[in-house]
Amino acid sequence: MKQNVQWKLVTVVVVAALSALAIYPPEERIRLGLDLEGGVHMVLRVQTDDALNVESETAAEQLGEQLELQGITTASVVAVEPTTIRVEGVPPERDAEFRDMAEDQLSATYDREVGAAGTYTYTMRAPIESTLRDEAVRQALQTIERRVNELGVAEPIVAPYSVGGYQILVQLPGVSDVARAKEIIRNTALLELKIVEDGPAISREALLATRNGVVPPEMEVVSGASDVLASGGPGGTEYYLVRRVAAVTGRDLRNARPALDEFNQPAVSFSFNSEGARKFGDVTGQNIGRNLAIILDGRVQTAPQIQSRINADGRITGSFSQEEAADLSLVLRSGALPASLTYLEERTVGPTLGADSIRAGVAASVAGLLAVAVFMLFYYRLAGINAIVAVAMNLLILMGFMAYIGAVLTLPGIAGLILTIGIGVDSNVLIFERIKEELRSEKGVRAAVAAGFDRVLLTILDTHVASLIAAAFLFQFGSGPIRGFATTLAIGLISNVFTAMFVSRTMFEVFLGRRRAATLSI
């Protein structure tokens, strides 16, 4: 046997061995999708009013601060609805000045309606409202996808579910701890850092006693556990008066990670990006000696006293377990949801249907391979063995490569496996028919085999490249199951070029190298 044929044979054996090792044991190495393994199927609605509330409250806070700076202290600016801001108490003599300020800050987003006695109503424009709602859904999609990916879920599906309904479809194959996955996905995890204006107090009434029980429009009351500061009794609740708009939020975070506090208890450390560090440094530098409330999802986690200017790092302490600290770090790293979520549909998909599908897919693949083997042996006689080996090795390489890259096998992916058998047969038929044509032209066996493979190469490459382009479009624009089919198809096409043009040709060369053949059983 010639040396180059020996190296080809070694290559074939090594590739086959590596592919077999990659999928052994199959139950551990081959990852299955939701339709085969089971898991969780959820449909969530994004409460887009939350995002509109943030926009209106922020705009109202900024306008109120501007009025206060200009000495218009009798006017109140309040976001009364997600899309509506109401201004009352504008002095008649300063009405023109107010209109100019409001025009600069609100005219791009809100339409103005003038009422009586210095009253104005600003309503968010419909195109702006629609854009903000759509952006909230897109941000929620991206945030949920980041969180799911950090959970290590195989081939999750996170996609819009209903056009115009602000709904999101989430499918998590192989998830067993459903409650934890739901909590991580749904948790808004909005981190806010606000200077404490008053408190803590043991009750809301005590906190507002010096203000006649009225919360100033630009402020709000938030609660926290009594062990946040030393003023409350154990197990109770403390109340704080803070600014409505946060000085720094979780959107300014660069990283968050589990840590230990000074008492060796689980905590969460966080650091800011450059803009967040600048804002954090300014607010802490200007408020030394005051308390800074670290608020997570509307509840005070801790409210330490600011001892000095802090630029880039902070820590959240509380009654966390190790798992809770890790989950909170994950949620903070992936970003806060722009709005809360509600579950419209939730069901657990059992693996029974998947097991049946796998058995049916395996049975169909084996039946197809046997049918191909019978046809190739009947029509091409001994040369058909080459095609059978090439197709079988194509399937082996396909499964091995999917195991190496961690690709997920879905029900459409099984269809891709079966399609791969047909592609492999088609390639070998092209080669064999070309070899038969060369033999009819009275070429020798070796020359006919070499010419057959050489002249079919471009045809096979053309057809496979065209199919790869189609698979690329399916992967780019398709959903999870379609992507599974596209992945299987693409890998099968690439491996088929190798098996049809290299493996099959090597087997011919090995056979022809062992003995002088005047004819070829084809």
C-alpha positions as CSV (number, residue, x, y, z in Angstrom):
1,M,0.0,0.0,0.0
2,K,1.4,3.4,-0.9
3,Q,2.5,5.7,1.8
4,N,0.0,8.5,0.9
5,V,-2.9,5.9,1.1
6,Q,-1.6,4.8,4.5
7,W,-1.8,8.4,5.8
8,K,-5.3,8.8,4.4
9,L,-6.4,5.6,6.1
10,V,-4.9,6.7,9.4
11,T,-6.7,10.0,9.1
12,V,-10.0,8.3,8.5
13,V,-9.5,6.0,11.5
14,V,-8.5,8.9,13.8
15,V,-11.5,11.1,12.8
16,A,-13.8,8.1,13.4
17,A,-12.3,7.4,16.8
18,L,-12.4,11.1,17.9
19,S,-16.1,11.3,16.8
20,A,-17.0,8.1,18.7
21,L,-15.2,9.4,21.8
22,A,-17.0,12.7,21.6
23,I,-20.5,11.1,21.9
24,Y,-19.6,8.5,24.5
25,P,-21.6,8.0,26.7
26,P,-24.4,9.4,24.6
27,E,-26.7,10.2,27.5
28,E,-24.1,12.6,29.0
29,R,-22.5,14.1,25.8
30,I,-25.5,14.7,23.5
31,R,-27.5,17.7,24.7
32,L,-31.2,17.6,24.0
33,G,-33.7,20.5,23.4
34,L,-37.0,21.1,25.1
35,D,-38.9,19.0,22.7
36,L,-36.7,16.0,23.4
37,E,-35.6,16.4,27.0
38,G,-38.5,18.3,28.6
39,G,-38.2,21.5,30.6
40,V,-40.2,24.7,31.2
41,H,-42.4,26.6,28.8
42,M,-43.5,30.1,30.0
43,V,-45.2,33.1,28.4
44,L,-44.6,36.4,30.2
45,R,-46.2,39.8,29.8
46,V,-44.0,42.9,30.2
47,Q,-45.7,45.5,32.3
48,T,-44.6,48.4,30.1
49,D,-46.5,50.9,32.2
50,D,-43.5,50.6,34.7
51,A,-41.1,51.9,32.0
52,L,-43.5,54.8,31.2
53,N,-43.8,55.6,35.0
54,V,-40.0,55.9,35.2
55,E,-39.9,58.2,32.3
56,S,-42.7,60.5,33.6
57,E,-41.5,60.5,37.2
58,T,-37.9,61.4,36.1
59,A,-39.2,64.2,33.8
60,A,-41.4,65.5,36.6
61,E,-38.5,65.4,39.1
62,Q,-36.2,67.3,36.8
63,L,-38.8,70.0,36.0
64,G,-39.5,70.3,39.7
65,E,-35.9,70.8,40.6
66,Q,-35.5,73.4,37.8
67,L,-38.5,75.3,39.2
68,E,-37.1,75.2,42.7
69,L,-33.8,76.6,41.4
70,Q,-35.6,79.5,39.7
71,G,-37.5,80.2,42.9
72,I,-41.0,79.0,41.8
73,T,-41.6,77.2,45.0
74,T,-45.4,77.3,45.0
75,A,-45.7,75.0,41.9
76,S,-46.0,71.2,42.3
77,V,-45.0,68.8,39.6
78,V,-46.4,65.2,39.9
79,A,-46.6,62.2,37.5
80,V,-50.2,61.3,38.1
81,E,-50.3,58.5,35.5
82,P,-47.7,56.6,33.5
83,T,-48.1,59.0,30.6
84,T,-49.3,62.1,32.3
85,I,-47.6,64.9,34.3
86,R,-49.7,67.5,36.2
87,V,-48.4,70.9,37.2
88,E,-50.3,73.0,39.7
89,G,-49.8,76.3,41.5
90,V,-47.8,78.3,38.9
91,P,-48.0,82.0,39.9
92,P,-49.6,84.1,37.2
93,E,-46.8,86.6,37.2
94,R,-44.3,83.8,36.4
95,D,-46.4,81.9,34.0
96,A,-44.4,82.8,30.9
97,E,-41.2,81.9,32.6
98,F,-42.6,78.5,33.5
99,R,-43.8,77.8,30.0
100,D,-40.3,78.5,28.6
101,M,-38.7,76.1,31.1
102,A,-41.4,73.4,30.5
103,E,-41.0,73.9,26.7
104,D,-37.3,73.1,26.9
105,Q,-37.7,70.0,29.1
106,L,-41.0,68.4,28.0
107,S,-42.0,69.6,24.6
108,A,-40.1,66.8,22.8
109,T,-42.0,64.1,24.6
110,Y,-45.3,65.5,25.9
111,D,-48.2,67.5,24.5
112,R,-49.4,70.4,26.7
113,E,-52.9,71.1,27.8
114,V,-53.6,74.4,29.7
115,G,-56.0,74.4,32.6
116,A,-57.3,77.0,35.0
117,A,-55.4,78.8,37.8
118,G,-51.9,77.9,36.8
119,T,-52.6,74.2,36.1
120,Y,-51.1,72.3,33.2
121,T,-51.4,68.7,32.0
122,Y,-48.6,67.1,29.9
123,T,-49.6,63.9,28.1
124,M,-47.0,61.7,26.5
125,R,-47.2,61.7,22.7
126,A,-48.5,58.4,21.2
127,P,-45.4,57.7,19.0
128,I,-43.1,58.3,22.0
129,E,-45.3,56.0,24.2
130,S,-45.2,53.3,21.6
131,T,-41.5,53.5,21.2
132,L,-40.9,53.4,25.0
133,R,-43.1,50.3,25.3
134,D,-41.3,48.5,22.4
135,E,-38.0,49.4,23.9
136,A,-39.1,48.0,27.3
137,V,-39.9,44.7,25.7
138,R,-36.6,44.6,23.7
139,Q,-34.6,45.4,26.9
140,A,-36.6,42.7,28.8
141,L,-35.8,40.2,26.0
142,Q,-32.1,41.0,26.2
143,T,-32.0,40.9,30.0
144,I,-33.8,37.6,30.3
145,E,-31.6,36.1,27.6
146,R,-28.5,37.1,29.5
147,R,-29.8,35.7,32.8
148,V,-30.9,32.4,31.1
149,N,-27.5,32.1,29.5
150,E,-25.7,32.5,32.8
151,L,-28.0,29.8,34.2
152,G,-26.2,27.5,31.8
153,V,-29.5,26.3,30.1
154,A,-28.9,24.4,26.8
155,E,-30.4,26.1,23.7
156,P,-32.9,28.3,25.5
157,I,-35.6,30.1,23.5
158,V,-36.3,33.7,24.5
159,A,-38.4,35.4,21.8
160,P,-41.4,37.8,21.3
161,Y,-44.5,35.8,21.5
162,S,-47.4,38.0,20.5
163,V,-47.2,40.9,18.1
164,G,-48.4,44.1,19.9
165,G,-49.1,42.1,23.1
166,Y,-45.8,42.9,24.9
167,Q,-45.4,39.1,25.6
168,I,-42.2,37.0,25.7
169,L,-41.9,33.3,25.2
170,V,-39.3,31.5,27.4
171,Q,-38.4,27.8,27.0
172,L,-35.7,26.3,29.2
173,P,-34.8,22.7,28.2
174,G,-33.7,20.4,31.0
175,V,-34.5,22.8,33.9
176,S,-35.4,21.0,37.1
177,D,-35.5,23.8,39.6
178,V,-38.4,25.7,38.1
179,A,-39.0,28.0,41.1
180,R,-35.4,29.3,41.1
181,A,-35.4,29.9,37.3
182,K,-38.7,31.8,37.5
183,E,-37.5,34.0,40.3
184,I,-34.3,34.9,38.5
185,I,-36.1,35.6,35.3
186,R,-38.9,37.7,36.9
187,N,-36.8,39.5,39.5
188,T,-36.6,43.2,38.5
189,A,-33.5,43.7,40.7
190,L,-33.6,47.5,40.3
191,L,-30.7,48.8,42.4
192,E,-31.0,52.4,43.5
193,L,-28.7,54.5,45.7
194,K,-30.4,57.4,47.4
195,I,-29.5,59.9,50.1
196,V,-31.6,59.5,53.3
197,E,-33.5,62.7,53.9
198,D,-35.1,61.6,57.1
199,G,-35.3,58.4,59.2
200,P,-35.1,55.6,60.0
201,A,-38.3,55.6,62.0
202,I,-40.3,52.7,63.5
203,S,-43.5,53.7,61.6
204,R,-44.6,55.8,58.6
205,E,-46.5,58.2,60.9
206,A,-43.4,58.8,63.0
207,L,-41.3,59.5,60.0
208,L,-43.7,62.1,58.7
209,A,-44.7,63.6,62.0
210,T,-42.7,66.8,61.4
211,R,-44.2,67.2,57.9
212,N,-47.9,67.0,58.9
213,G,-48.1,63.4,57.6
214,V,-47.5,64.6,54.0
215,V,-44.8,63.2,51.7
216,P,-43.2,66.0,49.6
217,P,-43.9,65.5,45.9
218,E,-40.2,65.0,45.1
219,M,-39.7,62.4,47.8
220,E,-41.0,58.9,48.7
221,V,-41.1,56.6,51.7
222,V,-39.3,53.3,51.5
223,S,-39.1,50.5,54.1
224,G,-36.4,48.1,55.2
225,A,-35.7,45.5,57.9
226,S,-35.2,46.8,61.4
227,D,-31.6,45.5,61.6
228,V,-30.5,47.9,58.8
229,L,-29.7,50.5,61.5
230,A,-29.8,50.2,65.2
231,S,-32.9,52.3,65.8
232,G,-35.6,49.6,65.4
233,G,-36.4,46.5,67.3
234,P,-35.5,43.1,66.0
235,G,-37.9,41.7,63.5
236,G,-39.6,45.0,62.8
237,T,-39.6,47.4,59.9
238,E,-38.0,50.8,59.5
239,Y,-39.1,53.6,57.2
240,Y,-36.9,56.1,55.4
241,L,-37.7,59.3,53.5
242,V,-35.6,59.5,50.3
243,R,-35.5,61.3,47.0
244,R,-37.9,59.9,44.4
245,V,-35.2,59.9,41.7
246,A,-32.0,57.9,42.5
247,A,-28.6,59.5,42.3
248,V,-27.1,56.2,41.0
249,T,-28.9,53.1,39.7
250,G,-28.0,49.6,38.8
251,R,-27.7,50.7,35.1
252,D,-24.4,52.2,36.1
253,L,-23.0,48.9,37.4
254,R,-20.0,47.3,35.8
255,N,-19.9,44.1,37.8
256,A,-21.5,42.3,40.8
257,R,-20.2,39.2,42.6
258,P,-20.9,37.2,45.8
259,A,-18.7,38.3,48.7
260,L,-18.5,38.1,52.5
261,D,-19.2,41.1,54.9
262,E,-17.2,42.0,58.0
263,F,-19.1,39.3,60.0
264,N,-18.2,36.7,57.4
265,Q,-21.8,36.5,56.2
266,P,-22.9,36.3,52.5
267,A,-23.1,39.7,50.8
268,V,-22.9,41.1,47.3
269,S,-20.1,43.4,46.2
270,F,-20.5,45.7,43.2
271,S,-18.5,48.1,41.1
272,F,-19.5,51.0,38.8
273,N,-18.5,51.9,35.3
274,S,-16.8,55.2,34.7
275,E,-20.0,57.3,34.5
276,G,-21.4,55.5,37.5
277,A,-18.2,56.0,39.5
278,R,-18.2,59.7,38.7
279,K,-21.8,60.1,39.9
280,F,-21.2,57.9,43.0
281,G,-18.1,59.9,43.8
282,D,-20.1,63.2,43.5
283,V,-23.0,62.1,45.7
284,T,-20.9,60.6,48.4
285,G,-18.4,63.5,48.4
286,Q,-21.2,66.0,48.8
287,N,-23.0,64.1,51.6
288,I,-20.3,63.0,54.0
289,G,-21.9,62.2,57.4
290,R,-25.3,61.4,56.0
291,N,-26.8,57.9,55.4
292,L,-26.9,56.4,51.9
293,A,-29.8,54.0,51.4
294,I,-29.0,51.0,49.1
295,I,-32.4,50.1,47.8
296,L,-33.2,46.9,45.9
297,D,-36.6,46.5,44.3
298,G,-38.1,49.2,46.4
299,R,-36.8,47.9,49.8
300,V,-33.8,49.2,51.8
301,Q,-31.2,46.5,52.1
302,T,-28.7,48.6,54.1
303,A,-28.2,52.3,54.9
304,P,-24.6,53.0,56.0
305,Q,-23.3,56.4,56.9
306,I,-21.0,58.0,54.3
307,Q,-17.6,58.4,56.0
308,S,-15.7,59.7,52.9
309,R,-15.9,60.0,49.2
310,I,-16.4,56.6,47.4
311,N,-15.6,56.3,43.8
312,A,-16.2,52.9,42.3
313,D,-17.2,50.1,44.7
314,G,-19.9,49.2,47.2
315,R,-21.5,46.3,49.0
316,I,-25.0,45.1,49.7
317,T,-25.4,43.3,53.0
318,G,-28.5,41.6,54.4
319,S,-29.9,38.2,55.4
320,F,-28.6,36.4,52.3
321,S,-27.9,32.7,51.9
322,Q,-25.0,31.7,49.6
323,E,-27.4,30.8,46.8
324,E,-29.4,34.1,47.3
325,A,-26.2,36.1,47.1
326,A,-25.1,34.3,43.9
327,D,-28.5,34.7,42.3
328,L,-28.6,38.4,43.2
329,S,-25.1,38.9,41.7
330,L,-26.3,37.2,38.5
331,V,-29.4,39.4,38.2
332,L,-27.4,42.6,38.8
333,R,-24.7,41.6,36.3
334,S,-27.3,40.9,33.6
335,G,-29.0,44.3,34.2
336,A,-32.2,45.3,35.7
337,L,-35.4,44.6,33.9
338,P,-37.0,47.8,32.6
339,A,-40.4,46.7,33.8
340,S,-42.0,44.0,35.9
341,L,-43.2,40.7,34.4
342,T,-46.4,38.7,35.0
343,Y,-46.9,35.0,34.0
344,L,-49.6,34.4,31.5
345,E,-48.8,30.7,30.9
346,E,-46.5,28.2,32.5
347,R,-46.2,24.5,32.0
348,T,-43.6,21.8,32.5
349,V,-42.9,19.7,29.5
350,G,-42.2,16.1,30.5
351,P,-39.5,14.0,28.7
352,T,-42.0,11.3,27.7
353,L,-42.8,12.9,24.4
354,G,-39.1,13.5,23.9
355,A,-38.2,9.8,24.5
356,D,-40.8,8.8,22.0
357,S,-39.5,11.3,19.5
358,I,-35.9,10.0,20.0
359,R,-37.0,6.4,19.5
360,A,-39.0,7.4,16.4
361,G,-36.0,9.4,15.1
362,V,-33.5,6.6,15.7
363,A,-35.9,4.1,14.1
364,A,-36.4,6.3,11.1
365,S,-32.6,6.9,10.7
366,V,-31.8,3.2,11.0
367,A,-34.6,2.3,8.6
368,G,-33.4,4.9,6.1
369,L,-29.8,3.7,6.4
370,L,-30.9,0.1,5.8
371,A,-32.9,1.0,2.8
372,V,-30.0,3.0,1.4
373,A,-27.7,0.0,2.1
374,V,-30.0,-2.4,0.3
375,F,-30.4,-0.1,-2.7
376,M,-26.6,0.7,-3.0
377,L,-25.6,-3.0,-2.7
378,F,-28.2,-4.0,-5.3
379,Y,-27.5,-1.3,-7.8
380,Y,-23.7,-0.7,-7.3
381,R,-22.8,-4.2,-5.9
382,L,-19.6,-4.2,-3.9
383,A,-18.9,-0.6,-4.6
384,G,-22.0,0.2,-2.7
385,I,-20.2,-0.7,0.5
386,N,-18.1,2.5,0.1
387,A,-21.3,4.5,0.1
388,I,-22.7,2.8,3.1
389,V,-19.5,3.3,5.1
390,A,-19.3,7.0,4.0
391,V,-22.9,7.7,5.0
392,A,-22.5,6.0,8.4
393,M,-19.3,7.9,9.1
394,N,-21.0,11.1,8.1
395,L,-23.6,10.5,10.8
396,L,-20.9,9.6,13.3
397,I,-18.9,12.8,12.5
398,L,-22.0,14.9,12.6
399,M,-23.0,13.7,16.1
400,G,-19.4,13.9,17.4
401,F,-19.0,17.5,16.2
402,M,-22.3,18.5,17.8
403,A,-21.1,17.0,21.0
404,Y,-17.7,18.9,20.8
405,I,-19.3,22.3,20.2
406,G,-22.2,21.7,22.7
407,A,-24.9,22.0,20.0
408,V,-28.4,20.9,21.0
409,L,-30.3,18.1,19.3
410,T,-33.9,19.0,18.8
411,L,-36.8,17.3,17.0
412,P,-36.1,19.2,13.8
413,G,-32.5,18.3,14.3
414,I,-33.4,14.7,14.0
415,A,-35.0,15.6,10.7
416,G,-31.7,17.1,9.7
417,L,-30.0,13.8,10.5
418,I,-32.3,11.9,8.2
419,L,-31.8,14.5,5.5
420,T,-28.0,14.1,5.9
421,I,-28.5,10.4,4.9
422,G,-30.1,11.5,1.7
423,I,-27.4,14.1,1.0
424,G,-24.7,11.5,1.5
425,V,-26.4,9.0,-0.8
426,D,-26.9,11.7,-3.5
427,S,-23.2,12.6,-3.4
428,N,-22.1,9.0,-3.7
429,V,-24.5,8.4,-6.6
430,L,-23.0,11.4,-8.4
431,I,-19.5,10.0,-7.9
432,F,-20.4,6.4,-8.9
433,E,-22.2,7.5,-12.0
434,R,-19.2,9.6,-13.1
435,I,-16.9,6.6,-12.5
436,K,-19.2,4.4,-14.7
437,E,-19.0,7.0,-17.5
438,E,-15.2,7.0,-17.3
439,L,-15.2,3.2,-17.4
440,R,-17.4,3.3,-20.5
441,S,-14.8,5.5,-22.2
442,E,-12.4,2.5,-21.8
443,K,-10.2,4.0,-19.2
444,G,-8.4,1.8,-16.7
445,V,-10.0,1.2,-13.3
446,R,-7.6,3.5,-11.4
447,A,-7.8,6.3,-13.9
448,A,-11.6,6.0,-14.0
449,V,-11.9,6.2,-10.2
450,A,-9.5,9.2,-10.0
451,A,-11.3,11.0,-12.9
452,G,-14.7,10.3,-11.4
453,F,-13.8,11.9,-8.0
454,D,-11.9,14.8,-9.5
455,R,-14.6,15.8,-12.0
456,V,-17.5,15.6,-9.5
457,L,-15.7,17.7,-6.8
458,L,-16.9,21.1,-8.2
459,T,-20.4,19.9,-8.6
460,I,-20.6,18.6,-5.0
461,L,-19.0,21.8,-3.7
462,D,-21.5,24.0,-5.6
463,T,-24.5,22.1,-4.3
464,H,-23.2,22.0,-0.7
465,V,-22.3,25.7,-0.7
466,A,-25.8,26.6,-1.9
467,S,-27.3,24.5,0.8
468,L,-25.0,26.0,3.4
469,I,-26.2,29.5,2.5
470,A,-29.8,28.4,3.0
471,A,-28.8,26.9,6.4
472,A,-27.1,30.1,7.4
473,F,-30.3,32.1,6.7
474,L,-32.4,29.6,8.6
475,F,-30.0,29.9,11.6
476,Q,-29.9,33.7,11.4
477,F,-33.6,34.3,11.2
478,G,-35.2,31.2,12.6
479,S,-36.3,30.4,16.2
480,G,-34.8,27.8,18.5
481,P,-36.1,24.6,16.8
482,I,-35.3,26.0,13.3
483,R,-31.8,26.9,14.4
484,G,-31.4,23.3,15.6
485,F,-32.3,22.0,12.2
486,A,-30.0,24.5,10.5
487,T,-27.1,23.5,12.8
488,T,-27.5,19.8,12.1
489,L,-27.9,20.5,8.3
490,A,-24.8,22.7,8.2
491,I,-22.6,20.2,10.1
492,G,-23.9,17.4,8.0
493,L,-23.1,19.2,4.7
494,I,-19.6,19.9,5.8
495,S,-18.9,16.4,7.0
496,N,-20.5,14.9,3.9
497,V,-17.9,16.6,1.7
498,F,-15.2,15.0,3.7
499,T,-16.8,11.5,3.8
500,A,-17.9,11.5,0.1
501,M,-14.7,12.9,-1.4
502,F,-12.1,11.7,1.1
503,V,-13.4,8.6,3.0
504,S,-15.0,6.9,0.0
505,R,-12.0,7.7,-2.2
506,T,-9.6,6.3,0.4
507,M,-11.5,3.0,0.5
508,F,-11.3,2.7,-3.3
509,E,-7.6,3.4,-3.2
510,V,-7.1,0.8,-0.4
511,F,-9.0,-1.8,-2.4
512,L,-7.2,-1.1,-5.7
513,G,-3.8,-0.9,-3.9
514,R,-4.1,-4.5,-2.6
515,R,-4.6,-6.2,-6.0
516,R,-4.6,-5.4,-9.6
517,A,-8.2,-5.0,-10.8
518,A,-9.2,-5.1,-14.4
519,T,-12.8,-4.4,-13.6
520,L,-14.7,-2.7,-10.9
521,S,-17.9,-4.0,-9.3
522,I,-20.0,-0.9,-9.8
